[in-house]
């Protein structure tokens, strides 16, 4: 295994579930669940679960056996009360390039960080200076509210995150709690904190011993640690904001659109003010648009990564009007070669190369990709809420648009937290 190299994955692709015997379909019925069950009695389908929590209009349905999916959708859309019906999507996090690990990953010097102890390489990495984070924190702004992380889960035992983590929910298992560790066979895992950095899979860099490295190199762990890494970036920016982990993806990087929808509604109905979505796919979904619109109407702010194809292309959820889409920039304030670009889906960019952050088992990792650019913006929104809790999607998007302009490819430019807060302070008397 080649040492001192990193990995990363940011890109997310979507594939429609084949029109086989029974296919999952996302259905909106204006008449509610009982009416939909009656419809399914007539059509031979099954209502398997509700997706939108207390609103009670969006459900996952399995199509009838031996009926082509297209035919079933057409028939379903002709029924009374049916507003929308679309195939569930299989989402998959895809691989990116292998890059050299940043030197800060070796800087394990313990430093105090807002009531906790962290590695110096994490607290004082280049991105911190680039986005002018310290100016905001030195003025006493360290974050407010709850940031939901819709991802692979989070390690609830990580000492850096323990003090700010909420219990969350695991939609892949339909149970409370959102621990990434549930995806790993603990009896065969061993991780130590003082080993040298080693490449462990195609998506993350972690400090592990040989046994852990071998385990994580297996395909079923291709994205293990992704959610913990995203949460660590949010905590770096807004250390006193709470983090709500919502597990909608498995350790192998796969998940379903229906679980993402459930996570969005759950977050909104359980007190999250910011939703971080570090994934993307290319197929438009009306129900995803409905879910993010619902979140915004309830006062939440949605942030998403724009993907790692290196193309000027539309992706979702970042491309939705209700979402702030974030691209990746290099430390020299240029567009990262792997980052998607163009407005939309890009609203602005943020550092996304060699970002040092938390990793399961109490250690740290470094990663490249827009997955780690988005949480810089989510954390900034939590800081803005520390200034004024009346912040909403429109005002948050306007505030962060006061960025360091680079090129049209990066929308309003590269995130500058001081400029964003100063802009918001100029419009409110609460600073």
MITIMAR-197928 format. One record per residue (C-alpha): x, z, y; chain. Coordinates in nm, 2 decimals. Layout:
BEGIN
{{X Z Y} "A"}
...
//
This chain:
BEGIN
{{0.00 0.00 0.00} "A"}
{{0.14 -0.09 0.34} "A"}
{{0.18 0.21 0.55} "A"}
{{0.12 0.26 0.93} "A"}
{{-0.14 -0.02 0.95} "A"}
{{-0.50 0.00 1.05} "A"}
{{-0.81 -0.17 0.96} "A"}
{{-1.13 -0.23 1.11} "A"}
{{-1.48 -0.36 1.08} "A"}
{{-1.73 -0.41 1.35} "A"}
{{-1.91 -0.72 1.27} "A"}
{{-2.25 -0.68 1.12} "A"}
{{-2.42 -0.96 0.93} "A"}
{{-2.78 -0.98 0.82} "A"}
{{-2.92 -1.15 0.52} "A"}
{{-3.29 -1.18 0.45} "A"}
{{-3.40 -1.02 0.13} "A"}
{{-3.47 -1.31 -0.12} "A"}
{{-3.83 -1.40 -0.18} "A"}
{{-3.83 -1.25 -0.53} "A"}
{{-4.09 -1.07 -0.73} "A"}
{{-4.15 -0.80 -0.47} "A"}
{{-3.99 -0.81 -0.13} "A"}
{{-3.99 -0.54 0.14} "A"}
{{-4.18 -0.64 0.46} "A"}
{{-4.21 -0.45 0.79} "A"}
{{-4.57 -0.45 0.91} "A"}
{{-4.74 -0.34 1.23} "A"}
{{-5.11 -0.26 1.18} "A"}
{{-5.30 -0.17 1.50} "A"}
{{-5.56 0.00 1.29} "A"}
{{-5.32 0.24 1.12} "A"}
{{-5.21 0.33 0.76} "A"}
{{-5.55 0.36 0.60} "A"}
{{-5.65 0.01 0.71} "A"}
{{-5.33 -0.13 0.59} "A"}
{{-5.37 0.03 0.25} "A"}
{{-5.72 -0.13 0.23} "A"}
{{-5.56 -0.47 0.32} "A"}
{{-5.30 -0.42 0.04} "A"}
{{-5.58 -0.35 -0.21} "A"}
{{-5.71 -0.69 -0.13} "A"}
{{-5.37 -0.87 -0.12} "A"}
{{-5.20 -0.69 -0.41} "A"}
{{-4.92 -0.53 -0.19} "A"}
{{-4.81 -0.17 -0.17} "A"}
{{-4.75 0.05 0.14} "A"}
{{-4.43 0.24 0.06} "A"}
{{-4.36 0.44 0.38} "A"}
{{-4.43 0.48 0.75} "A"}
{{-4.15 0.38 0.98} "A"}
{{-4.25 0.49 1.33} "A"}
{{-4.31 0.86 1.29} "A"}
{{-4.60 1.00 1.49} "A"}
{{-4.72 0.67 1.63} "A"}
{{-4.85 0.56 1.29} "A"}
{{-4.86 0.18 1.32} "A"}
{{-4.54 0.05 1.15} "A"}
{{-4.50 0.05 0.78} "A"}
{{-4.28 -0.08 0.50} "A"}
{{-4.48 -0.28 0.25} "A"}
{{-4.37 -0.45 -0.08} "A"}
{{-4.52 -0.79 -0.13} "A"}
{{-4.72 -0.88 -0.44} "A"}
{{-4.55 -0.99 -0.76} "A"}
{{-4.52 -1.37 -0.81} "A"}
{{-4.63 -1.45 -0.45} "A"}
{{-4.37 -1.63 -0.24} "A"}
{{-4.27 -1.42 0.06} "A"}
{{-4.35 -1.69 0.31} "A"}
{{-4.70 -1.73 0.17} "A"}
{{-4.76 -1.35 0.17} "A"}
{{-4.65 -1.32 0.53} "A"}
{{-4.88 -1.60 0.64} "A"}
{{-5.17 -1.44 0.46} "A"}
{{-5.09 -1.10 0.59} "A"}
{{-5.07 -1.21 0.95} "A"}
{{-5.43 -1.35 0.92} "A"}
{{-5.58 -1.01 0.83} "A"}
{{-5.77 -0.80 1.08} "A"}
{{-5.55 -0.55 1.26} "A"}
{{-5.21 -0.70 1.16} "A"}
{{-5.00 -0.75 1.47} "A"}
{{-4.67 -0.83 1.32} "A"}
{{-4.51 -0.88 0.98} "A"}
{{-4.15 -0.96 0.91} "A"}
{{-3.91 -0.94 0.62} "A"}
{{-3.69 -0.63 0.60} "A"}
{{-3.33 -0.72 0.67} "A"}
{{-3.03 -0.62 0.47} "A"}
{{-2.75 -0.52 0.71} "A"}
{{-2.39 -0.52 0.62} "A"}
{{-2.08 -0.41 0.81} "A"}
{{-1.82 -0.68 0.77} "A"}
{{-1.44 -0.67 0.78} "A"}
{{-1.22 -0.73 1.08} "A"}
{{-0.84 -0.77 1.11} "A"}
{{-0.56 -0.54 1.02} "A"}
{{-0.36 -0.40 1.32} "A"}
{{-0.07 -0.17 1.38} "A"}
{{-0.17 0.20 1.42} "A"}
{{-0.12 0.35 1.77} "A"}
{{0.16 0.60 1.82} "A"}
{{-0.08 0.86 1.93} "A"}
{{-0.20 0.89 1.57} "A"}
{{0.12 1.08 1.50} "A"}
{{0.08 1.32 1.80} "A"}
{{-0.08 1.61 1.61} "A"}
{{0.01 1.87 1.88} "A"}
{{-0.29 2.11 1.91} "A"}
{{-0.44 2.13 2.26} "A"}
{{-0.75 2.31 2.39} "A"}
{{-1.05 2.08 2.46} "A"}
{{-1.37 2.24 2.60} "A"}
{{-1.39 2.53 2.37} "A"}
{{-1.22 2.37 2.07} "A"}
{{-0.88 2.26 1.95} "A"}
{{-0.79 1.89 1.90} "A"}
{{-0.49 1.67 1.85} "A"}
{{-0.32 1.57 2.17} "A"}
{{-0.32 1.21 2.05} "A"}
{{-0.69 1.22 2.06} "A"}
{{-0.75 1.40 2.38} "A"}
{{-0.49 1.21 2.59} "A"}
{{-0.50 0.86 2.44} "A"}
{{-0.47 0.56 2.67} "A"}
{{-0.84 0.49 2.69} "A"}
{{-0.89 0.83 2.86} "A"}
{{-0.68 0.71 3.16} "A"}
{{-0.82 0.36 3.15} "A"}
{{-1.18 0.47 3.20} "A"}
{{-1.10 0.75 3.45} "A"}
{{-1.25 1.01 3.22} "A"}
{{-1.06 1.31 3.35} "A"}
{{-1.18 1.27 3.71} "A"}
{{-1.54 1.32 3.59} "A"}
{{-1.45 1.61 3.37} "A"}
{{-1.24 1.78 3.63} "A"}
{{-1.54 1.78 3.86} "A"}
{{-1.73 1.98 3.60} "A"}
{{-1.92 1.70 3.44} "A"}
{{-1.89 1.73 3.06} "A"}
{{-2.22 1.59 2.94} "A"}
{{-2.58 1.69 2.89} "A"}
{{-2.86 1.62 2.63} "A"}
{{-2.86 1.48 2.28} "A"}
{{-2.69 1.16 2.17} "A"}
{{-2.82 1.01 1.85} "A"}
{{-2.56 0.83 1.63} "A"}
{{-2.74 0.57 1.41} "A"}
{{-2.46 0.50 1.16} "A"}
{{-2.31 0.61 0.82} "A"}
{{-2.36 0.98 0.89} "A"}
{{-2.11 1.23 1.02} "A"}
{{-1.88 1.49 0.85} "A"}
{{-2.07 1.82 0.94} "A"}
{{-1.76 2.02 0.85} "A"}
{{-1.52 1.86 1.10} "A"}
{{-1.39 2.14 1.32} "A"}
{{-1.39 1.92 1.63} "A"}
{{-1.76 1.83 1.59} "A"}
{{-1.92 2.13 1.43} "A"}
{{-2.00 2.30 1.76} "A"}
{{-2.21 2.01 1.89} "A"}
{{-2.37 1.86 1.58} "A"}
{{-2.74 1.89 1.51} "A"}
{{-2.86 1.86 1.15} "A"}
{{-2.98 1.51 1.17} "A"}
{{-3.15 1.31 0.90} "A"}
{{-3.04 1.08 0.61} "A"}
{{-3.27 0.78 0.58} "A"}
{{-3.08 0.64 0.29} "A"}
{{-3.19 0.94 0.08} "A"}
{{-3.50 1.05 0.27} "A"}
{{-3.37 1.40 0.33} "A"}
{{-3.26 1.63 0.61} "A"}
{{-2.89 1.64 0.70} "A"}
{{-2.67 1.33 0.76} "A"}
{{-2.34 1.41 0.59} "A"}
{{-2.11 1.13 0.51} "A"}
{{-1.95 1.35 0.25} "A"}
{{-2.26 1.30 0.03} "A"}
{{-2.14 0.95 -0.04} "A"}
{{-1.82 1.07 -0.20} "A"}
{{-1.76 1.23 -0.54} "A"}
{{-1.61 1.56 -0.42} "A"}
{{-1.46 1.64 -0.76} "A"}
{{-1.23 1.34 -0.74} "A"}
{{-1.15 1.36 -0.37} "A"}
{{-0.86 1.55 -0.21} "A"}
{{-0.75 1.51 0.15} "A"}
{{-0.47 1.69 0.34} "A"}
{{-0.42 1.72 0.71} "A"}
{{-0.05 1.67 0.74} "A"}
{{0.01 1.35 0.56} "A"}
{{0.14 1.04 0.72} "A"}
{{-0.11 0.77 0.83} "A"}
{{-0.20 0.53 0.56} "A"}
{{-0.44 0.24 0.53} "A"}
{{-0.73 0.36 0.32} "A"}
{{-0.97 0.07 0.32} "A"}
{{-1.08 -0.24 0.52} "A"}
{{-1.25 -0.06 0.80} "A"}
{{-1.08 0.27 0.90} "A"}
{{-0.74 0.44 0.93} "A"}
{{-0.73 0.79 0.80} "A"}
{{-0.47 1.07 0.72} "A"}
{{-0.51 1.12 0.35} "A"}
{{-0.30 1.18 0.05} "A"}
{{-0.24 0.93 -0.23} "A"}
{{-0.55 1.03 -0.43} "A"}
{{-0.77 1.00 -0.13} "A"}
{{-0.62 0.68 -0.02} "A"}
{{-0.68 0.53 -0.36} "A"}
{{-1.04 0.64 -0.37} "A"}
{{-1.13 0.51 -0.02} "A"}
{{-0.97 0.17 -0.10} "A"}
{{-1.26 0.10 -0.34} "A"}
{{-1.54 -0.13 -0.21} "A"}
{{-1.81 0.14 -0.23} "A"}
{{-1.62 0.33 0.05} "A"}
{{-1.55 0.03 0.27} "A"}
{{-1.71 0.20 0.57} "A"}
{{-1.67 0.57 0.49} "A"}
{{-1.59 0.76 0.80} "A"}
{{-1.74 0.51 1.05} "A"}
{{-2.01 0.74 1.18} "A"}
{{-1.77 1.03 1.22} "A"}
{{-1.54 0.81 1.41} "A"}
{{-1.82 0.70 1.65} "A"}
{{-1.93 1.06 1.70} "A"}
{{-1.57 1.15 1.79} "A"}
{{-1.56 0.90 2.07} "A"}
{{-1.88 1.03 2.21} "A"}
{{-1.75 1.39 2.19} "A"}
{{-1.42 1.28 2.36} "A"}
{{-1.62 1.16 2.66} "A"}
{{-1.90 1.41 2.67} "A"}
{{-1.77 1.72 2.49} "A"}
{{-2.07 1.94 2.57} "A"}
{{-2.34 1.69 2.48} "A"}
{{-2.51 1.74 2.14} "A"}
{{-2.48 1.48 1.87} "A"}
{{-2.77 1.40 1.63} "A"}
{{-2.63 1.21 1.33} "A"}
{{-2.88 0.97 1.17} "A"}
{{-2.76 0.81 0.85} "A"}
{{-2.91 0.46 0.81} "A"}
{{-2.60 0.30 0.65} "A"}
{{-2.43 0.38 0.32} "A"}
{{-2.05 0.43 0.27} "A"}
{{-2.02 0.07 0.15} "A"}
{{-2.15 -0.05 0.49} "A"}
{{-2.50 -0.16 0.38} "A"}
{{-2.83 -0.06 0.53} "A"}
{{-3.17 -0.19 0.59} "A"}
{{-3.35 -0.28 0.91} "A"}
{{-3.64 -0.05 0.81} "A"}
{{-3.41 0.25 0.80} "A"}
{{-3.27 0.16 1.14} "A"}
{{-3.62 0.15 1.28} "A"}
{{-3.70 0.49 1.12} "A"}
{{-3.39 0.63 1.29} "A"}
{{-3.48 0.49 1.63} "A"}
{{-3.83 0.65 1.62} "A"}
{{-3.70 0.97 1.47} "A"}
{{-3.43 1.00 1.74} "A"}
{{-3.69 0.94 2.02} "A"}
{{-3.95 1.18 1.88} "A"}
{{-3.69 1.45 1.81} "A"}
{{-3.53 1.49 2.15} "A"}
{{-3.25 1.23 2.17} "A"}
{{-3.19 1.10 2.52} "A"}
{{-2.92 0.85 2.42} "A"}
{{-2.91 0.62 2.12} "A"}
{{-2.58 0.48 2.00} "A"}
{{-2.60 0.18 1.77} "A"}
{{-2.25 0.06 1.67} "A"}
{{-2.37 -0.23 1.46} "A"}
{{-2.51 -0.58 1.52} "A"}
{{-2.68 -0.87 1.35} "A"}
{{-2.78 -1.22 1.45} "A"}
{{-3.15 -1.23 1.35} "A"}
{{-3.41 -1.14 1.61} "A"}
{{-3.66 -0.88 1.50} "A"}
{{-3.98 -0.81 1.69} "A"}
{{-4.00 -0.47 1.54} "A"}
{{-3.65 -0.38 1.65} "A"}
{{-3.75 -0.49 2.00} "A"}
{{-4.07 -0.28 1.98} "A"}
{{-3.87 0.03 1.86} "A"}
{{-3.61 0.01 2.14} "A"}
{{-3.88 -0.05 2.40} "A"}
{{-4.06 0.25 2.27} "A"}
{{-3.75 0.46 2.30} "A"}
{{-3.70 0.34 2.66} "A"}
{{-4.06 0.42 2.75} "A"}
{{-4.01 0.77 2.63} "A"}
{{-3.70 0.81 2.85} "A"}
{{-3.42 0.74 2.61} "A"}
{{-3.13 0.51 2.68} "A"}
{{-3.01 0.26 2.42} "A"}
{{-2.65 0.14 2.38} "A"}
{{-2.52 -0.10 2.12} "A"}
{{-2.20 -0.29 2.02} "A"}
{{-2.19 -0.66 2.06} "A"}
{{-2.00 -0.75 1.74} "A"}
{{-1.66 -0.87 1.63} "A"}
{{-1.70 -1.25 1.58} "A"}
{{-1.49 -1.34 1.88} "A"}
{{-1.77 -1.57 1.99} "A"}
{{-2.01 -1.63 2.28} "A"}
{{-2.31 -1.55 2.07} "A"}
{{-2.64 -1.36 2.08} "A"}
{{-2.66 -1.05 1.86} "A"}
{{-2.91 -0.76 1.82} "A"}
{{-2.98 -0.49 1.92} "A"}
{{-2.73 -0.54 2.20} "A"}
{{-2.90 -0.86 2.32} "A"}
{{-3.24 -0.69 2.37} "A"}
{{-3.34 -0.63 2.73} "A"}
{{-3.39 -0.26 2.65} "A"}
{{-3.03 -0.21 2.53} "A"}
{{-2.69 -0.19 2.70} "A"}
{{-2.46 -0.42 2.51} "A"}
{{-2.09 -0.33 2.50} "A"}
{{-1.79 -0.55 2.43} "A"}
{{-1.43 -0.45 2.36} "A"}
{{-1.14 -0.46 2.60} "A"}
{{-0.76 -0.42 2.54} "A"}
{{-0.55 -0.16 2.71} "A"}
{{-0.43 -0.43 2.96} "A"}
{{-0.79 -0.49 3.07} "A"}
{{-0.85 -0.82 2.89} "A"}
{{-1.12 -0.92 2.65} "A"}
{{-1.02 -0.82 2.30} "A"}
{{-0.96 -1.13 2.08} "A"}
{{-1.21 -1.01 1.82} "A"}
{{-1.49 -0.92 2.06} "A"}
{{-1.80 -1.12 2.11} "A"}
{{-1.86 -1.20 2.48} "A"}
{{-2.10 -1.35 2.73} "A"}
{{-2.40 -1.21 2.91} "A"}
{{-2.63 -1.15 2.73} "A"}
{{-2.56 -0.97 2.50} "A"}
{{-2.27 -0.82 2.69} "A"}
{{-2.36 -0.58 2.98} "A"}
{{-2.01 -0.45 3.02} "A"}
{{-1.69 -0.38 2.82} "A"}
{{-1.50 -0.06 2.72} "A"}
{{-1.17 0.01 2.54} "A"}
{{-1.19 -0.08 2.17} "A"}
{{-0.83 -0.12 2.05} "A"}
{{-0.64 0.15 1.87} "A"}
{{-0.90 0.42 1.96} "A"}
{{-0.80 0.76 1.81} "A"}
{{-1.10 0.96 1.70} "A"}
{{-1.23 1.20 1.44} "A"}
{{-1.24 1.12 1.07} "A"}
{{-1.39 1.31 0.77} "A"}
{{-1.21 1.61 0.62} "A"}
{{-1.09 1.75 0.95} "A"}
{{-0.85 1.47 1.03} "A"}
{{-0.83 1.17 1.26} "A"}
{{-0.83 0.79 1.25} "A"}
{{-0.77 0.49 1.47} "A"}
{{-0.99 0.19 1.48} "A"}
{{-1.04 -0.15 1.65} "A"}
{{-1.38 -0.30 1.74} "A"}
{{-1.68 -0.29 1.96} "A"}
{{-1.82 -0.01 1.73} "A"}
{{-1.58 0.22 1.92} "A"}
{{-1.64 0.06 2.26} "A"}
{{-2.01 0.14 2.26} "A"}
{{-1.97 0.52 2.22} "A"}
{{-1.76 0.53 2.53} "A"}
{{-2.06 0.40 2.72} "A"}
{{-2.30 0.63 2.53} "A"}
{{-2.08 0.93 2.62} "A"}
{{-2.08 0.81 2.99} "A"}
{{-2.46 0.81 2.99} "A"}
{{-2.45 1.17 2.87} "A"}
{{-2.22 1.25 3.16} "A"}
{{-2.46 1.08 3.40} "A"}
{{-2.74 1.30 3.26} "A"}
{{-2.52 1.59 3.35} "A"}
{{-2.56 1.48 3.71} "A"}
{{-2.93 1.40 3.69} "A"}
{{-3.15 1.45 3.38} "A"}
{{-3.41 1.20 3.53} "A"}
{{-3.17 0.92 3.44} "A"}
{{-3.34 0.63 3.25} "A"}
{{-3.24 0.30 3.09} "A"}
{{-3.27 0.11 3.42} "A"}
{{-3.07 0.36 3.63} "A"}
{{-2.81 0.41 3.36} "A"}
{{-2.75 0.04 3.32} "A"}
{{-2.72 0.00 3.69} "A"}
{{-2.48 0.29 3.72} "A"}
{{-2.24 0.17 3.45} "A"}
{{-2.25 -0.18 3.59} "A"}
{{-2.03 -0.04 3.87} "A"}
{{-1.73 -0.13 3.66} "A"}
{{-1.39 -0.30 3.70} "A"}
{{-1.47 -0.67 3.71} "A"}
{{-1.26 -0.88 3.47} "A"}
{{-1.44 -1.21 3.40} "A"}
{{-1.80 -1.34 3.33} "A"}
{{-1.73 -1.30 2.96} "A"}
{{-1.74 -0.92 3.01} "A"}
{{-2.06 -0.90 3.22} "A"}
{{-2.01 -0.64 3.49} "A"}
{{-1.66 -0.56 3.38} "A"}
{{-1.47 -0.27 3.21} "A"}
{{-1.62 0.07 3.21} "A"}
{{-1.50 0.30 3.49} "A"}
{{-1.67 0.65 3.46} "A"}
{{-1.57 0.76 3.81} "A"}
{{-1.73 0.45 3.96} "A"}
{{-2.04 0.49 3.75} "A"}
{{-2.09 0.85 3.85} "A"}
{{-2.01 0.78 4.22} "A"}
{{-2.27 0.50 4.22} "A"}
{{-2.53 0.73 4.07} "A"}
{{-2.44 1.01 4.31} "A"}
{{-2.49 0.78 4.60} "A"}
{{-2.86 0.73 4.50} "A"}
{{-2.94 1.09 4.42} "A"}
{{-2.90 1.42 4.60} "A"}
{{-2.82 1.61 4.28} "A"}
{{-2.44 1.56 4.28} "A"}
//
